[in-house]
């Protein structure tokens, strides 16, 4: 359950970052990363439960996936960059 909660928090963070950014490109990249992360998670869980055929998608941040892990970590770097460079509220 803690792993499911962690995955849900990551997806919520990505969606919240996509909403908070005003730049359309950053918003679309962040939403794309959230959808990709969710699909990796959903496909792996459905394979484990026997609802889908085994296709070899690793569980994000748990299974050793090699290139999948490298791409996912680079994508999270893009999300963090979009989060850092989002517009701040007006300060006086």
C-alpha positions, 0 to 999 in steps of 0.5 A: 500500500505504501508503494501505491501511495508513493506512485499516486503522490508522484502522479499528483505532483506531476499533474499539480506542476503541469497546472501551475506552469504557464508555459504550455510546453512545460505543462505538456511535457509534465503531463506526458511524463505523468501519463507515461509513469502511470502507464508503466505502473498500470501495465506492470500491475496488470501483468502481475495480477494476470489481467494482461499478458507479460510484455516486459515492462518494469515496475518504475523505481523498483524493478531493474529496467536498464534503459527504461529506468534511465528514460524515466529518471531523465523524464523526472528531471524534466518535471523537476525543471518545470517545477523549479521554473514555474512562475512564482506568486507576486511578491512585494 
